[in-house]
């Protein structure tokens, strides 16, 4: 882990806009529990649409991208001994 200054354009909850050093454009910070919820919602949407149905492949690509970010988040927290801000044991509502 390292500490650096970032430019914070907005610190709105679950939608902080900030620019990381060396980057031209700002990014948005999504909290881990919110990212987890988005992943679960994408899972539910894929299930609802169903394989082989129009739009499923695009939706599944989106779902896979979200899960990529969540898995990176989880492994990074694990590497630093930080617990998850959500429970994966709880059924999705």
Gaussian input, Z-matrix of N, CA and C with variables (Angstrom, degrees):
# hf/3-21g

backbone

0 1
 N
 C     1     B1
 C     2     B2     1     A1
 N     3     B3     2     A2     1     D1
 C     4     B4     3     A3     2     D2
 C     5     B5     4     A4     3     D3
 N     6     B6     5     A5     4     D4
 C     7     B7     6     A6     5     D5
 C     8     B8     7     A7     6     D6
 N     9     B9     8     A8     7     D7
 C    10    B10     9     A9     8     D8
 C    11    B11    10    A10     9     D9
 N    12    B12    11    A11    10    D10
 C    13    B13    12    A12    11    D11
 C    14    B14    13    A13    12    D12
 N    15    B15    14    A14    13    D13
 C    16    B16    15    A15    14    D14
 C    17    B17    16    A16    15    D15
 N    18    B18    17    A17    16    D16
 C    19    B19    18    A18    17    D17
 C    20    B20    19    A19    18    D18
 N    21    B21    20    A20    19    D19
 C    22    B22    21    A21    20    D20
 C    23    B23    22    A22    21    D21
 N    24    B24    23    A23    22    D22
 C    25    B25    24    A24    23    D23
 C    26    B26    25    A25    24    D24
 N    27    B27    26    A26    25    D25
 C    28    B28    27    A27    26    D26
 C    29    B29    28    A28    27    D27
 N    30    B30    29    A29    28    D28
 C    31    B31    30    A30    29    D29
 C    32    B32    31    A31    30    D30
 N    33    B33    32    A32    31    D31
 C    34    B34    33    A33    32    D32
 C    35    B35    34    A34    33    D33
 N    36    B36    35    A35    34    D34
 C    37    B37    36    A36    35    D35
 C    38    B38    37    A37    36    D36
 N    39    B39    38    A38    37    D37
 C    40    B40    39    A39    38    D38
 C    41    B41    40    A40    39    D39
 N    42    B42    41    A41    40    D40
 C    43    B43    42    A42    41    D41
 C    44    B44    43    A43    42    D42
 N    45    B45    44    A44    43    D43
 C    46    B46    45    A45    44    D44
 C    47    B47    46    A46    45    D45
 N    48    B48    47    A47    46    D46
 C    49    B49    48    A48    47    D47
 C    50    B50    49    A49    48    D48
 N    51    B51    50    A50    49    D49
 C    52    B52    51    A51    50    D50
 C    53    B53    52    A52    51    D51
 N    54    B54    53    A53    52    D52
 C    55    B55    54    A54    53    D53
 C    56    B56    55    A55    54    D54
 N    57    B57    56    A56    55    D55
 C    58    B58    57    A57    56    D56
 C    59    B59    58    A58    57    D57
 N    60    B60    59    A59    58    D58
 C    61    B61    60    A60    59    D59
 C    62    B62    61    A61    60    D60
 N    63    B63    62    A62    61    D61
 C    64    B64    63    A63    62    D62
 C    65    B65    64    A64    63    D63
 N    66    B66    65    A65    64    D64
 C    67    B67    66    A66    65    D65
 C    68    B68    67    A67    66    D66
 N    69    B69    68    A68    67    D67
 C    70    B70    69    A69    68    D68
 C    71    B71    70    A70    69    D69
 N    72    B72    71    A71    70    D70
 C    73    B73    72    A72    71    D71
 C    74    B74    73    A73    72    D72
 N    75    B75    74    A74    73    D73
 C    76    B76    75    A75    74    D74
 C    77    B77    76    A76    75    D75
 N    78    B78    77    A77    76    D76
 C    79    B79    78    A78    77    D77
 C    80    B80    79    A79    78    D78
 N    81    B81    80    A80    79    D79
 C    82    B82    81    A81    80    D80
 C    83    B83    82    A82    81    D81
 N    84    B84    83    A83    82    D82
 C    85    B85    84    A84    83    D83
 C    86    B86    85    A85    84    D84
 N    87    B87    86    A86    85    D85
 C    88    B88    87    A87    86    D86
 C    89    B89    88    A88    87    D87
 N    90    B90    89    A89    88    D88
 C    91    B91    90    A90    89    D89
 C    92    B92    91    A91    90    D90
 N    93    B93    92    A92    91    D91
 C    94    B94    93    A93    92    D92
 C    95    B95    94    A94    93    D93
 N    96    B96    95    A95    94    D94
 C    97    B97    96    A96    95    D95
 C    98    B98    97    A97    96    D96
 N    99    B99    98    A98    97    D97
 C   100   B100    99    A99    98    D98
 C   101   B101   100   A100    99    D99
 N   102   B102   101   A101   100   D100
 C   103   B103   102   A102   101   D101
 C   104   B104   103   A103   102   D102
 N   105   B105   104   A104   103   D103
 C   106   B106   105   A105   104   D104
 C   107   B107   106   A106   105   D105
 N   108   B108   107   A107   106   D106
 C   109   B109   108   A108   107   D107
 C   110   B110   109   A109   108   D108
 N   111   B111   110   A110   109   D109
 C   112   B112   111   A111   110   D110
 C   113   B113   112   A112   111   D111
 N   114   B114   113   A113   112   D112
 C   115   B115   114   A114   113   D113
 C   116   B116   115   A115   114   D114
 N   117   B117   116   A116   115   D115
 C   118   B118   117   A117   116   D116
 C   119   B119   118   A118   117   D117
 N   120   B120   119   A119   118   D118
 C   121   B121   120   A120   119   D119
 C   122   B122   121   A121   120   D120
 N   123   B123   122   A122   121   D121
 C   124   B124   123   A123   122   D122
 C   125   B125   124   A124   123   D123
 N   126   B126   125   A125   124   D124
 C   127   B127   126   A126   125   D125
 C   128   B128   127   A127   126   D126
 N   129   B129   128   A128   127   D127
 C   130   B130   129   A129   128   D128
 C   131   B131   130   A130   129   D129
 N   132   B132   131   A131   130   D130
 C   133   B133   132   A132   131   D131
 C   134   B134   133   A133   132   D132
 N   135   B135   134   A134   133   D133
 C   136   B136   135   A135   134   D134
 C   137   B137   136   A136   135   D135
 N   138   B138   137   A137   136   D136
 C   139   B139   138   A138   137   D137
 C   140   B140   139   A139   138   D138
 N   141   B141   140   A140   139   D139
 C   142   B142   141   A141   140   D140
 C   143   B143   142   A142   141   D141
 N   144   B144   143   A143   142   D142
 C   145   B145   144   A144   143   D143
 C   146   B146   145   A145   144   D144
 N   147   B147   146   A146   145   D145
 C   148   B148   147   A147   146   D146
 C   149   B149   148   A148   147   D147
 N   150   B150   149   A149   148   D148
 C   151   B151   150   A150   149   D149
 C   152   B152   151   A151   150   D150
 N   153   B153   152   A152   151   D151
 C   154   B154   153   A153   152   D152
 C   155   B155   154   A154   153   D153
 N   156   B156   155   A155   154   D154
 C   157   B157   156   A156   155   D155
 C   158   B158   157   A157   156   D156
 N   159   B159   158   A158   157   D157
 C   160   B160   159   A159   158   D158
 C   161   B161   160   A160   159   D159
 N   162   B162   161   A161   160   D160
 C   163   B163   162   A162   161   D161
 C   164   B164   163   A163   162   D162
 N   165   B165   164   A164   163   D163
 C   166   B166   165   A165   164   D164
 C   167   B167   166   A166   165   D165
 N   168   B168   167   A167   166   D166
 C   169   B169   168   A168   167   D167
 C   170   B170   169   A169   168   D168
 N   171   B171   170   A170   169   D169
 C   172   B172   171   A171   170   D170
 C   173   B173   172   A172   171   D171
 N   174   B174   173   A173   172   D172
 C   175   B175   174   A174   173   D173
 C   176   B176   175   A175   174   D174
 N   177   B177   176   A176   175   D175
 C   178   B178   177   A177   176   D176
 C   179   B179   178   A178   177   D177
 N   180   B180   179   A179   178   D178
 C   181   B181   180   A180   179   D179
 C   182   B182   181   A181   180   D180
 N   183   B183   182   A182   181   D181
 C   184   B184   183   A183   182   D182
 C   185   B185   184   A184   183   D183
 N   186   B186   185   A185   184   D184
 C   187   B187   186   A186   185   D185
 C   188   B188   187   A187   186   D186
 N   189   B189   188   A188   187   D187
 C   190   B190   189   A189   188   D188
 C   191   B191   190   A190   189   D189
 N   192   B192   191   A191   190   D190
 C   193   B193   192   A192   191   D191
 C   194   B194   193   A193   192   D192
 N   195   B195   194   A194   193   D193
 C   196   B196   195   A195   194   D194
 C   197   B197   196   A196   195   D195
 N   198   B198   197   A197   196   D196
 C   199   B199   198   A198   197   D197
 C   200   B200   199   A199   198   D198
 N   201   B201   200   A200   199   D199
 C   202   B202   201   A201   200   D200
 C   203   B203   202   A202   201   D201
 N   204   B204   203   A203   202   D202
 C   205   B205   204   A204   203   D203
 C   206   B206   205   A205   204   D204
 N   207   B207   206   A206   205   D205
 C   208   B208   207   A207   206   D206
 C   209   B209   208   A208   207   D207
 N   210   B210   209   A209   208   D208
 C   211   B211   210   A210   209   D209
 C   212   B212   211   A211   210   D210
 N   213   B213   212   A212   211   D211
 C   214   B214   213   A213   212   D212
 C   215   B215   214   A214   213   D213
 N   216   B216   215   A215   214   D214
 C   217   B217   216   A216   215   D215
 C   218   B218   217   A217   216   D216
 N   219   B219   218   A218   217   D217
 C   220   B220   219   A219   218   D218
 C   221   B221   220   A220   219   D219
 N   222   B222   221   A221   220   D220
 C   223   B223   222   A222   221   D221
 C   224   B224   223   A223   222   D222
 N   225   B225   224   A224   223   D223
 C   226   B226   225   A225   224   D224
 C   227   B227   226   A226   225   D225
 N   228   B228   227   A227   226   D226
 C   229   B229   228   A228   227   D227
 C   230   B230   229   A229   228   D228
 N   231   B231   230   A230   229   D229
 C   232   B232   231   A231   230   D230
 C   233   B233   232   A232   231   D231
 N   234   B234   233   A233   232   D232
 C   235   B235   234   A234   233   D233
 C   236   B236   235   A235   234   D234
 N   237   B237   236   A236   235   D235
 C   238   B238   237   A237   236   D236
 C   239   B239   238   A238   237   D237
 N   240   B240   239   A239   238   D238
 C   241   B241   240   A240   239   D239
 C   242   B242   241   A241   240   D240
 N   243   B243   242   A242   241   D241
 C   244   B244   243   A243   242   D242
 C   245   B245   244   A244   243   D243
 N   246   B246   245   A245   244   D244
 C   247   B247   246   A246   245   D245
 C   248   B248   247   A247   246   D246
 N   249   B249   248   A248   247   D247
 C   250   B250   249   A249   248   D248
 C   251   B251   250   A250   249   D249
 N   252   B252   251   A251   250   D250
 C   253   B253   252   A252   251   D251
 C   254   B254   253   A253   252   D252
 N   255   B255   254   A254   253   D253
 C   256   B256   255   A255   254   D254
 C   257   B257   256   A256   255   D255
 N   258   B258   257   A257   256   D256
 C   259   B259   258   A258   257   D257
 C   260   B260   259   A259   258   D258
 N   261   B261   260   A260   259   D259
 C   262   B262   261   A261   260   D260
 C   263   B263   262   A262   261   D261
 N   264   B264   263   A263   262   D262
 C   265   B265   264   A264   263   D263
 C   266   B266   265   A265   264   D264
 N   267   B267   266   A266   265   D265
 C   268   B268   267   A267   266   D266
 C   269   B269   268   A268   267   D267
 N   270   B270   269   A269   268   D268
 C   271   B271   270   A270   269   D269
 C   272   B272   271   A271   270   D270
 N   273   B273   272   A272   271   D271
 C   274   B274   273   A273   272   D272
 C   275   B275   274   A274   273   D273
 N   276   B276   275   A275   274   D274
 C   277   B277   276   A276   275   D275
 C   278   B278   277   A277   276   D276

   B1=1.4443
   B2=1.5193
   B3=1.3245
   B4=1.4565
   B5=1.5146
   B6=1.3052
   B7=1.4664
   B8=1.5187
   B9=1.3162
   B10=1.4542
   B11=1.5162
   B12=1.3036
   B13=1.4558
   B14=1.5200
   B15=1.3164
   B16=1.4599
   B17=1.5219
   B18=1.3172
   B19=1.4596
   B20=1.5196
   B21=1.3150
   B22=1.4658
   B23=1.5209
   B24=1.3320
   B25=1.4549
   B26=1.5244
   B27=1.3212
   B28=1.4627
   B29=1.5157
   B30=1.3319
   B31=1.4588
   B32=1.5261
   B33=1.3258
   B34=1.4618
   B35=1.5394
   B36=1.3103
   B37=1.4547
   B38=1.5232
   B39=1.3273
   B40=1.4598
   B41=1.5210
   B42=1.3202
   B43=1.4587
   B44=1.5287
   B45=1.3294
   B46=1.4633
   B47=1.5267
   B48=1.3225
   B49=1.4597
   B50=1.5177
   B51=1.3378
   B52=1.4587
   B53=1.5138
   B54=1.3366
   B55=1.4607
   B56=1.5282
   B57=1.2968
   B58=1.4568
   B59=1.5315
   B60=1.3287
   B61=1.4686
   B62=1.5311
   B63=1.2982
   B64=1.4621
   B65=1.5157
   B66=1.3060
   B67=1.4640
   B68=1.5165
   B69=1.3162
   B70=1.4660
   B71=1.5208
   B72=1.3134
   B73=1.4627
   B74=1.5189
   B75=1.3257
   B76=1.4653
   B77=1.5297
   B78=1.3097
   B79=1.4559
   B80=1.5122
   B81=1.3042
   B82=1.4549
   B83=1.5221
   B84=1.3086
   B85=1.4582
   B86=1.5187
   B87=1.3187
   B88=1.4597
   B89=1.5208
   B90=1.3002
   B91=1.4684
   B92=1.5247
   B93=1.3283
   B94=1.4553
   B95=1.5123
   B96=1.3310
   B97=1.4613
   B98=1.5243
   B99=1.3254
   B100=1.4686
   B101=1.5263
   B102=1.3255
   B103=1.4618
   B104=1.5224
   B105=1.3065
   B106=1.4676
   B107=1.5302
   B108=1.3184
   B109=1.4643
   B110=1.5261
   B111=1.3274
   B112=1.4677
   B113=1.5286
   B114=1.3294
   B115=1.4695
   B116=1.5217
   B117=1.3146
   B118=1.4687
   B119=1.5291
   B120=1.3367
   B121=1.4679
   B122=1.5305
   B123=1.3281
   B124=1.4637
   B125=1.5237
   B126=1.3338
   B127=1.4674
   B128=1.5276
   B129=1.3327
   B130=1.4677
   B131=1.5270
   B132=1.3212
   B133=1.4658
   B134=1.5251
   B135=1.3297
   B136=1.4679
   B137=1.5249
   B138=1.3129
   B139=1.4681
   B140=1.5259
   B141=1.3190
   B142=1.4605
   B143=1.5300
   B144=1.3335
   B145=1.4717
   B146=1.5219
   B147=1.3297
   B148=1.4619
   B149=1.5180
   B150=1.3208
   B151=1.4724
   B152=1.5217
   B153=1.3253
   B154=1.4537
   B155=1.5207
   B156=1.3017
   B157=1.4637
   B158=1.5258
   B159=1.3390
   B160=1.4652
   B161=1.5325
   B162=1.3232
   B163=1.4547
   B164=1.5144
   B165=1.3297
   B166=1.4612
   B167=1.5253
   B168=1.3455
   B169=1.4678
   B170=1.5216
   B171=1.3221
   B172=1.4669
   B173=1.5221
   B174=1.3080
   B175=1.4565
   B176=1.5246
   B177=1.3096
   B178=1.4600
   B179=1.5330
   B180=1.3314
   B181=1.4713
   B182=1.5296
   B183=1.3206
   B184=1.4616
   B185=1.5277
   B186=1.3040
   B187=1.4669
   B188=1.5248
   B189=1.3204
   B190=1.4676
   B191=1.5249
   B192=1.3331
   B193=1.4634
   B194=1.5312
   B195=1.3221
   B196=1.4597
   B197=1.5233
   B198=1.3188
   B199=1.4594
   B200=1.5243
   B201=1.3409
   B202=1.4629
   B203=1.5224
   B204=1.3352
   B205=1.4615
   B206=1.5231
   B207=1.3302
   B208=1.4608
   B209=1.5264
   B210=1.3157
   B211=1.4698
   B212=1.5256
   B213=1.3268
   B214=1.4638
   B215=1.5290
   B216=1.3155
   B217=1.4677
   B218=1.5270
   B219=1.3310
   B220=1.4573
   B221=1.5289
   B222=1.3230
   B223=1.4600
   B224=1.5312
   B225=1.3189
   B226=1.4614
   B227=1.5169
   B228=1.3399
   B229=1.4576
   B230=1.5224
   B231=1.3250
   B232=1.4635
   B233=1.5327
   B234=1.3434
   B235=1.4659
   B236=1.5326
   B237=1.3313
   B238=1.4582
   B239=1.5320
   B240=1.3355
   B241=1.4502
   B242=1.5132
   B243=1.3241
   B244=1.4640
   B245=1.5288
   B246=1.3263
   B247=1.4581
   B248=1.5260
   B249=1.3041
   B250=1.4631
   B251=1.5276
   B252=1.3296
   B253=1.4673
   B254=1.5268
   B255=1.3089
   B256=1.4633
   B257=1.5294
   B258=1.3237
   B259=1.4625
   B260=1.5180
   B261=1.3072
   B262=1.4697
   B263=1.5223
   B264=1.3211
   B265=1.4568
   B266=1.5180
   B267=1.3302
   B268=1.4619
   B269=1.5296
   B270=1.3334
   B271=1.4677
   B272=1.5281
   B273=1.3195
   B274=1.4690
   B275=1.5192
   B276=1.3111
   B277=1.4737
   B278=1.4961
   A1=107.96
   A2=114.77
   A3=120.09
   A4=108.51
   A5=116.55
   A6=121.48
   A7=109.02
   A8=115.21
   A9=122.06
   A10=107.95
   A11=115.36
   A12=119.94
   A13=109.68
   A14=116.25
   A15=121.55
   A16=107.81
   A17=115.55
   A18=119.91
   A19=107.46
   A20=116.77
   A21=121.16
   A22=108.28
   A23=115.60
   A24=121.90
   A25=111.31
   A26=116.17
   A27=122.62
   A28=107.14
   A29=116.73
   A30=119.10
   A31=110.62
   A32=114.58
   A33=120.66
   A34=109.42
   A35=117.54
   A36=122.48
   A37=110.88
   A38=116.41
   A39=124.85
   A40=114.01
   A41=117.89
   A42=120.51
   A43=110.86
   A44=116.93
   A45=120.42
   A46=109.04
   A47=116.15
   A48=121.85
   A49=107.22
   A50=115.77
   A51=119.86
   A52=110.38
   A53=114.44
   A54=119.69
   A55=107.91
   A56=114.72
   A57=122.47
   A58=108.46
   A59=118.30
   A60=120.14
   A61=111.80
   A62=115.67
   A63=120.89
   A64=114.76
   A65=117.80
   A66=120.88
   A67=109.74
   A68=116.58
   A69=121.00
   A70=111.32
   A71=116.01
   A72=120.36
   A73=111.44
   A74=116.85
   A75=120.46
   A76=111.48
   A77=115.08
   A78=122.46
   A79=108.91
   A80=115.56
   A81=120.34
   A82=108.53
   A83=116.17
   A84=122.12
   A85=108.65
   A86=115.57
   A87=121.61
   A88=106.50
   A89=117.45
   A90=121.90
   A91=109.67
   A92=116.06
   A93=121.87
   A94=114.33
   A95=117.28
   A96=118.55
   A97=110.94
   A98=116.97
   A99=120.70
   A100=109.95
   A101=117.29
   A102=121.02
   A103=110.68
   A104=116.68
   A105=120.88
   A106=110.47
   A107=117.09
   A108=121.11
   A109=110.91
   A110=117.82
   A111=120.87
   A112=111.11
   A113=116.61
   A114=120.07
   A115=111.30
   A116=115.95
   A117=119.55
   A118=111.26
   A119=116.77
   A120=120.34
   A121=110.84
   A122=117.21
   A123=120.73
   A124=110.60
   A125=117.60
   A126=121.23
   A127=110.25
   A128=115.14
   A129=119.88
   A130=111.26
   A131=116.96
   A132=120.50
   A133=110.74
   A134=117.03
   A135=120.18
   A136=111.05
   A137=115.23
   A138=119.38
   A139=110.77
   A140=115.55
   A141=120.63
   A142=111.92
   A143=116.31
   A144=120.70
   A145=109.93
   A146=116.73
   A147=121.42
   A148=113.23
   A149=114.34
   A150=120.42
   A151=110.42
   A152=113.93
   A153=119.59
   A154=114.31
   A155=117.38
   A156=121.56
   A157=109.26
   A158=117.04
   A159=119.56
   A160=111.20
   A161=114.82
   A162=120.80
   A163=114.94
   A164=117.34
   A165=119.75
   A166=112.20
   A167=117.09
   A168=119.09
   A169=111.74
   A170=118.17
   A171=121.09
   A172=110.73
   A173=116.46
   A174=121.06
   A175=110.50
   A176=116.83
   A177=120.66
   A178=111.28
   A179=117.28
   A180=120.23
   A181=110.16
   A182=116.59
   A183=121.21
   A184=110.28
   A185=116.11
   A186=120.68
   A187=110.57
   A188=117.32
   A189=120.60
   A190=111.61
   A191=117.99
   A192=121.15
   A193=110.38
   A194=116.64
   A195=120.19
   A196=110.99
   A197=117.26
   A198=120.75
   A199=111.60
   A200=117.73
   A201=120.43
   A202=109.65
   A203=116.92
   A204=120.86
   A205=111.73
   A206=117.55
   A207=120.20
   A208=110.90
   A209=117.34
   A210=119.89
   A211=111.11
   A212=117.46
   A213=120.99
   A214=109.65
   A215=116.97
   A216=122.79
   A217=110.22
   A218=116.46
   A219=121.03
   A220=111.85
   A221=117.46
   A222=119.69
   A223=110.72
   A224=117.69
   A225=120.85
   A226=110.74
   A227=117.92
   A228=120.35
   A229=110.56
   A230=116.59
   A231=120.96
   A232=110.88
   A233=117.14
   A234=121.67
   A235=112.13
   A236=116.46
   A237=121.32
   A238=112.79
   A239=116.72
   A240=120.68
   A241=114.36
   A242=116.34
   A243=121.61
   A244=108.49
   A245=116.81
   A246=121.32
   A247=111.69
   A248=115.12
   A249=120.71
   A250=110.61
   A251=117.09
   A252=120.27
   A253=112.30
   A254=116.64
   A255=121.40
   A256=107.98
   A257=115.58
   A258=120.45
   A259=109.08
   A260=115.99
   A261=120.08
   A262=111.41
   A263=117.59
   A264=121.87
   A265=112.54
   A266=115.69
   A267=121.04
   A268=110.17
   A269=118.25
   A270=120.28
   A271=110.62
   A272=114.27
   A273=119.94
   A274=109.79
   A275=115.10
   A276=120.39
   A277=111.10
   D1=147.27
   D2=174.93
   D3=-140.02
   D4=161.15
   D5=177.93
   D6=-114.08
   D7=134.09
   D8=176.34
   D9=-143.58
   D10=156.58
   D11=174.42
   D12=-77.43
   D13=139.20
   D14=172.26
   D15=-123.39
   D16=152.82
   D17=175.41
   D18=-88.55
   D19=123.91
   D20=-179.37
   D21=-105.76
   D22=115.09
   D23=-179.54
   D24=-89.78
   D25=-30.01
   D26=177.64
   D27=-153.73
   D28=138.05
   D29=176.36
   D30=-115.33
   D31=34.07
   D32=177.44
   D33=-59.01
   D34=136.24
   D35=-179.16
   D36=-55.51
   D37=131.17
   D38=179.91
   D39=61.85
   D40=15.81
   D41=178.37
   D42=-156.77
   D43=37.58
   D44=179.14
   D45=-63.95
   D46=134.54
   D47=178.19
   D48=-109.08
   D49=121.53
   D50=-177.81
   D51=-146.63
   D52=157.49
   D53=177.91
   D54=-113.81
   D55=123.33
   D56=177.15
   D57=-76.10
   D58=144.91
   D59=179.14
   D60=-53.69
   D61=135.78
   D62=178.27
   D63=86.90
   D64=-3.98
   D65=179.70
   D66=-100.77
   D67=144.42
   D68=-179.98
   D69=-76.57
   D70=-43.02
   D71=-175.62
   D72=-111.45
   D73=148.58
   D74=175.55
   D75=-69.06
   D76=161.71
   D77=173.73
   D78=-121.48
   D79=179.71
   D80=179.49
   D81=-119.53
   D82=136.98
   D83=179.73
   D84=-98.04
   D85=119.65
   D86=176.34
   D87=-108.98
   D88=125.89
   D89=-179.85
   D90=-62.96
   D91=151.23
   D92=-176.30
   D93=-59.23
   D94=-39.48
   D95=-179.77
   D96=-68.29
   D97=-33.00
   D98=176.95
   D99=-70.08
   D100=-41.15
   D101=177.33
   D102=-61.80
   D103=-41.26
   D104=177.31
   D105=-60.37
   D106=-43.94
   D107=178.43
   D108=-62.30
   D109=-41.83
   D110=178.03
   D111=-62.55
   D112=-39.45
   D113=177.14
   D114=-62.73
   D115=-45.03
   D116=-179.96
   D117=-65.39
   D118=-38.12
   D119=177.00
   D120=-65.21
   D121=-37.62
   D122=176.72
   D123=-66.14
   D124=-38.55
   D125=175.23
   D126=-59.06
   D127=-47.75
   D128=-178.73
   D129=-63.35
   D130=-39.51
   D131=179.84
   D132=-65.39
   D133=-41.72
   D134=177.71
   D135=-62.93
   D136=-41.10
   D137=178.84
   D138=-64.13
   D139=-40.06
   D140=-179.32
   D141=-66.42
   D142=-41.62
   D143=-179.66
   D144=-71.32
   D145=-46.36
   D146=178.12
   D147=88.66
   D148=140.36
   D149=178.55
   D150=-57.11
   D151=143.29
   D152=176.50
   D153=82.20
   D154=-5.79
   D155=179.79
   D156=-88.96
   D157=154.26
   D158=178.26
   D159=-56.74
   D160=134.02
   D161=178.40
   D162=89.47
   D163=-13.96
   D164=-176.25
   D165=-61.71
   D166=-45.30
   D167=-176.75
   D168=-61.23
   D169=-42.76
   D170=178.31
   D171=-64.85
   D172=-43.17
   D173=178.79
   D174=-63.93
   D175=-40.35
   D176=178.94
   D177=-66.45
   D178=-36.55
   D179=175.51
   D180=-61.34
   D181=-42.62
   D182=177.34
   D183=-62.57
   D184=-45.60
   D185=179.03
   D186=-59.40
   D187=-45.04
   D188=-179.53
   D189=-63.71
   D190=-37.14
   D191=177.74
   D192=-64.77
   D193=-43.57
   D194=178.79
   D195=-62.19
   D196=-44.30
   D197=179.81
   D198=-66.59
   D199=-32.50
   D200=175.16
   D201=-58.73
   D202=-49.17
   D203=179.40
   D204=-63.61
   D205=-40.78
   D206=179.72
   D207=-65.17
   D208=-42.79
   D209=179.93
   D210=-64.93
   D211=-37.00
   D212=175.52
   D213=-64.04
   D214=-43.80
   D215=178.16
   D216=-58.79
   D217=-48.64
   D218=-178.08
   D219=-63.07
   D220=-44.18
   D221=-178.55
   D222=-68.33
   D223=-35.25
   D224=177.74
   D225=-65.76
   D226=-44.96
   D227=177.25
   D228=-61.41
   D229=-42.71
   D230=179.57
   D231=-60.11
   D232=-44.83
   D233=179.25
   D234=-58.29
   D235=-29.69
   D236=-177.13
   D237=-102.68
   D238=9.67
   D239=176.28
   D240=68.42
   D241=30.63
   D242=-179.39
   D243=-107.22
   D244=131.15
   D245=178.85
   D246=-72.37
   D247=160.58
   D248=178.81
   D249=-77.90
   D250=146.61
   D251=179.03
   D252=-87.20
   D253=17.96
   D254=179.37
   D255=-150.80
   D256=162.19
   D257=178.07
   D258=-108.64
   D259=124.61
   D260=178.19
   D261=-82.24
   D262=-6.36
   D263=179.34
   D264=-83.15
   D265=-20.58
   D266=-176.35
   D267=-78.34
   D268=131.32
   D269=177.59
   D270=-63.06
   D271=146.94
   D272=179.40
   D273=-73.11
   D274=135.87
   D275=-177.74
   D276=-98.65

